[in-house]
Amino acid sequence: MILAGEGLAELHTHLGGSVASDILWSIAHEQGIALPVKDYWEFDALVTVSDPQGVQGLDALDQIYHWTEVIQSSPIAVERSVHGAIGGAYRSQGITTLELRFNPMKRNRGGERDLDHIILAAIRGVDRASIEYPQVRAGLILMMDRTFDVRLNEIIVEKAVRWASRGIVGVDIAGPRPGGGRYDYTQIEPMVELAREAGLGVTIHVGEEGGDVGREEIGEVVERLRPDRIGHGILAATDPQVMAAIRALGIVLEICPTSNLLTKALQDVEAVRQTIRTFVEHDVPFTVATDGPEMMRTHLRDELELLLRIGALDEDELREANARGHAAAFRRPVALLA
């Protein structure tokens, strides 16, 4: 087994994609959620990328996330999901550094649930898991959304700052582009600075897809936001100037190979290999992640083995990428309660 005996680092995984279908199925029934299907296997197909050919882009993937967010829209569901994701990551993959990201506003039933209760439930999930799995250094990243107005995104960052002392370790932004056009990342610059001043890490979803628009966005993010990490960022491989800036700033890319294949951000394994090798040749720092192991029907060791099999990385390079993941984590060493 690849990197046998070594603890793995998983920095890019969404809470909605990290919980096993059987757990989501039980949570949905416990809460009396009206599901569009009545058979478990139909449900499994609903909340995962079940077609091996993938989905037709990020908008289609967002529809799958919608159901996991609905099911996780209560404090009890969020706590159970976080606890289950951390335990599952350690038991299945030997992951010892894990950061889970989620948007609390997509889990409060349109304002019916209090955001602080949702966030505290996630924190309780981490606390419970830290007792059962003290080997795991786990943290939570709160996500803004590109479909939200400025004030809503401000609230999310304010909440992240408020609960930074309790296990919220960073902020992010993701979601579909409103109207499909280029997203103006400069509008979140004040929120990013607020998070940074509070000691939170900053990672930004950008450069995953979108052609020229995506390339312009990643250039803007690197220049204006200067995040610690970038979620995906694969379009940087087509722009030597952007790669040089990423390298100079020490920004770490969070690469999710299978996810990029399933969303067709990368067309085939040769495109994966070329992208990874380009980053290696240009000394662009990156780590390997899943994006959501249960939803993508993959796991972190599967990703590492894929990269080894297709010649994207050798074992030493895989080990280096994993070590970089541990080093680039926002989560500080866990201090267990006495």
C-alpha positions in Angstrom: 0.0 0.0 0.0 1.3 3.5 -0.9 2.9 5.3 2.0 2.1 2.4 4.2 2.4 3.2 7.9 2.5 7.0 7.3 -0.2 9.3 8.4 -1.9 11.1 5.5 -2.9 14.7 5.2 -6.3 15.6 3.6 -6.8 19.4 3.3 -9.5 19.7 0.7 -12.7 17.7 1.5 -16.2 19.1 1.7 -18.4 17.9 4.6 -21.2 17.2 2.1 -19.0 14.8 0.3 -17.3 13.2 3.2 -20.1 11.3 4.9 -21.0 7.8 3.9 -24.3 7.3 2.1 -25.6 4.9 4.8 -25.1 7.6 7.5 -26.8 10.3 5.4 -29.7 7.9 4.8 -30.2 7.3 8.5 -29.9 11.0 9.3 -32.5 11.9 6.7 -34.9 9.4 8.1 -34.3 10.3 11.7 -35.2 13.9 10.8 -38.2 13.0 8.7 -36.8 14.6 5.5 -38.9 14.0 2.4 -36.5 12.4 0.0 -37.3 12.0 -3.8 -36.4 8.3 -3.6 -37.5 5.5 -1.3 -34.8 2.9 -2.1 -31.4 3.1 -0.4 -29.5 2.3 -3.6 -31.4 5.1 -5.5 -30.5 7.4 -2.6 -26.8 6.3 -2.9 -26.9 7.4 -6.5 -28.5 10.7 -5.6 -25.8 11.8 -3.2 -22.7 10.5 -5.0 -21.2 10.8 -8.5 -22.5 7.4 -9.4 -21.9 7.6 -13.1 -18.3 6.6 -13.8 -18.4 9.0 -16.7 -18.8 11.8 -14.2 -21.1 14.9 -14.3 -21.6 17.7 -16.7 -19.6 20.3 -14.9 -19.8 22.0 -11.5 -23.4 23.0 -11.7 -24.4 19.4 -12.0 -22.1 18.6 -9.0 -23.8 21.4 -7.1 -27.1 19.6 -7.4 -25.7 16.6 -5.7 -24.3 18.7 -2.9 -27.8 20.3 -2.5 -29.1 17.0 -1.1 -26.3 16.4 1.3 -26.7 20.0 2.5 -30.4 19.6 3.1 -29.8 16.4 5.1 -27.1 18.0 7.2 -29.3 21.1 8.0 -29.6 20.7 11.7 -27.2 20.8 14.6 -27.6 17.1 15.3 -26.9 16.2 11.7 -23.9 18.4 11.4 -22.3 17.1 14.6 -22.9 13.5 13.6 -21.5 14.2 10.1 -18.3 15.8 11.3 -17.7 13.1 13.9 -18.3 10.4 11.3 -16.1 12.0 8.7 -13.1 12.3 11.0 -13.4 8.8 12.4 -13.9 7.3 8.9 -10.9 9.2 7.5 -8.6 7.8 10.2 -10.0 4.2 10.2 -10.1 3.8 6.4 -7.1 5.8 5.3 -4.9 6.5 8.3 -5.5 10.3 7.8 -3.9 12.1 10.7 -4.3 15.7 9.4 -7.8 16.5 8.3 -9.6 19.8 7.5 -13.3 19.7 6.7 -15.0 22.6 4.9 -18.6 23.6 4.8 -21.0 26.5 4.4 -23.1 26.9 7.5 -25.7 29.1 5.7 -26.5 26.2 3.4 -27.3 24.1 6.5 -29.6 26.4 8.4 -32.8 25.9 6.4 -32.9 29.4 4.9 -32.5 31.0 8.3 -34.7 28.7 10.3 -31.7 27.4 12.2 -29.3 29.6 14.1 -25.8 29.8 12.5 -24.0 29.7 15.8 -25.8 26.4 16.7 -24.8 24.9 13.4 -21.2 25.9 13.8 -21.0 24.8 17.4 -22.5 21.5 16.5 -19.6 21.0 14.0 -17.1 22.0 16.7 -18.7 19.4 19.0 -18.2 16.8 16.3 -14.5 17.7 16.2 -14.3 17.6 20.0 -15.9 14.1 20.2 -13.7 12.8 17.5 -10.6 14.2 19.1 -11.3 12.1 22.2 -11.9 8.9 20.2 -9.1 9.5 17.6 -6.4 11.6 19.4 -4.0 10.8 16.5 -6.0 13.1 14.2 -5.4 16.8 13.9 -8.7 18.1 12.7 -10.0 21.5 11.9 -13.0 23.2 10.3 -13.1 25.7 7.4 -16.1 27.9 6.9 -17.1 28.6 3.3 -18.4 31.7 1.7 -20.3 31.3 -1.6 -20.1 33.0 -5.0 -23.9 33.1 -5.3 -24.2 35.0 -2.0 -24.3 38.8 -1.7 -21.5 40.6 0.1 -23.3 40.8 3.5 -24.0 37.1 3.7 -20.3 36.3 3.0 -19.3 38.9 5.6 -21.5 37.2 8.2 -19.8 33.8 7.5 -16.3 35.3 8.0 -17.5 37.1 11.2 -18.7 33.8 12.5 -15.4 32.1 11.6 -13.5 34.8 13.5 -15.8 34.5 16.5 -15.3 30.8 16.8 -11.6 30.7 15.8 -10.5 29.8 19.3 -12.8 26.7 19.2 -11.6 24.9 16.1 -12.5 27.1 13.1 -9.2 27.3 11.4 -9.8 29.0 8.0 -12.2 30.4 5.4 -12.9 29.6 1.8 -15.3 30.5 -1.0 -16.8 28.3 -3.6 -20.1 27.8 -5.5 -21.4 28.4 -9.0 -20.6 31.7 -10.8 -23.7 33.9 -10.8 -24.9 34.0 -14.4 -21.9 31.9 -15.5 -19.7 35.0 -15.9 -16.4 35.9 -14.3 -16.6 36.3 -10.5 -15.2 39.4 -9.0 -13.0 38.1 -6.2 -11.9 41.6 -5.2 -15.3 42.0 -3.4 -14.2 39.5 -0.7 -10.8 41.1 -0.2 -12.0 42.9 3.1 -13.3 39.6 4.4 -10.1 37.8 3.6 -8.1 40.5 5.4 -10.4 40.2 8.4 -9.9 36.5 8.6 -6.2 36.8 8.2 -5.9 39.4 10.9 -7.8 37.0 13.2 -5.1 34.3 12.6 -7.3 32.2 10.3 -6.0 30.5 7.2 -7.3 31.5 3.8 -8.0 29.0 0.9 -9.9 30.0 -2.2 -11.7 27.8 -4.8 -10.4 29.1 -8.1 -8.8 27.9 -11.3 -10.6 24.7 -11.4 -12.4 25.3 -14.7 -13.7 28.1 -16.9 -11.0 28.4 -19.6 -9.9 32.0 -20.1 -12.3 33.2 -17.4 -10.9 30.7 -14.9 -7.3 31.8 -15.8 -8.2 35.5 -15.2 -9.8 34.6 -11.9 -6.8 32.7 -10.6 -4.5 35.5 -11.6 -6.7 38.0 -9.7 -6.8 35.8 -6.6 -3.1 35.3 -6.5 -2.4 39.0 -7.0 -5.1 40.5 -4.8 -6.0 38.0 -2.2 -2.7 36.1 -1.8 -4.3 33.1 0.0 -2.3 30.5 1.9 -3.8 27.8 -0.3 -5.9 27.5 -3.5 -8.6 24.8 -3.9 -7.8 23.1 -7.2 -5.9 25.8 -9.2 -5.2 23.4 -12.0 -5.5 26.2 -14.7 -2.3 27.7 -13.3 -0.5 25.0 -15.2 -1.3 26.8 -18.5 0.2 30.2 -17.3 3.9 30.4 -16.4 3.5 33.8 -14.9 0.8 32.7 -12.5 2.9 29.6 -11.6 5.8 31.9 -10.8 3.7 34.1 -8.6 2.3 31.1 -6.8 5.8 29.7 -6.2 7.1 33.1 -5.0 4.2 33.5 -2.5 4.4 30.0 -1.3 0.7 29.3 -2.0 -0.1 25.6 -1.8 -2.5 24.1 -4.4 -5.0 21.5 -3.2 -5.2 19.1 -6.2 -8.1 16.6 -6.4 -7.4 14.4 -9.4 -10.5 12.1 -9.5 -12.8 15.0 -8.8 -11.3 16.9 -11.7 -11.8 13.9 -14.0 -15.4 13.4 -12.9 -16.3 17.1 -13.5 -14.3 17.1 -16.7 -12.1 19.9 -15.5 -9.4 17.5 -16.8 -10.4 15.4 -19.7 -8.4 12.2 -19.0 -5.6 10.8 -17.0 -3.0 12.1 -19.4 -4.2 15.6 -18.7 -3.9 14.8 -15.0 -0.3 13.6 -15.6 0.7 16.6 -17.6 -0.8 19.1 -15.1 1.0 17.5 -12.2 4.3 17.2 -14.0 4.0 20.9 -15.0 3.7 21.9 -11.4 6.6 19.7 -10.4 8.8 21.1 -13.1 7.9 24.7 -12.1 8.3 24.0 -8.4 4.7 24.9 -7.7 3.8 23.6 -4.2 0.8 21.3 -4.0 -0.8 18.6 -1.9 -3.2 15.8 -2.9 -6.8 15.6 -1.8 -10.2 14.0 -2.7 -12.7 16.9 -2.7 -15.1 14.5 -0.9 -14.2 10.8 -0.8 -17.7 9.4 -0.3 -19.4 11.6 -3.0 -16.5 11.0 -5.5 -16.3 7.3 -4.6 -12.6 7.5 -4.0 -10.3 7.7 -1.1 -7.0 9.5 -0.5 -4.8 6.4 -0.9 -6.7 5.8 -4.2 -5.7 9.3 -5.4 -2.0 8.7 -4.5 -2.0 5.3 -6.2 -3.6 6.8 -9.3 -0.9 9.5 -9.5 1.8 6.8 -9.1 0.2 4.5 -11.7 -0.1 7.1 -14.4 3.5 8.4 -13.9 2.4 11.8 -12.5 4.5 11.4 -9.3 6.9 8.8 -8.0 6.9 7.6 -4.4 9.3 10.2 -3.2 7.3 13.0 -4.8 4.1 11.5 -3.3 5.7 11.5 0.1 6.8 15.1 -0.3 3.3 16.2 -1.3 1.9 14.4 1.7 4.4 16.1 4.0 3.5 19.4 2.5 -0.1 18.7 3.3 0.7 18.3 7.0 2.9 21.4 7.0 0.3 23.6 5.2 -2.6 22.7 7.5 -4.3 25.6 9.2 -5.0 23.4 12.3 -2.6 24.0 15.1 -1.6 21.0 17.3 -4.5 19.6 19.2 -4.6 20.5 22.9 -6.9 17.9 24.6 -8.9 19.0 27.6 -7.4 17.8 30.9 
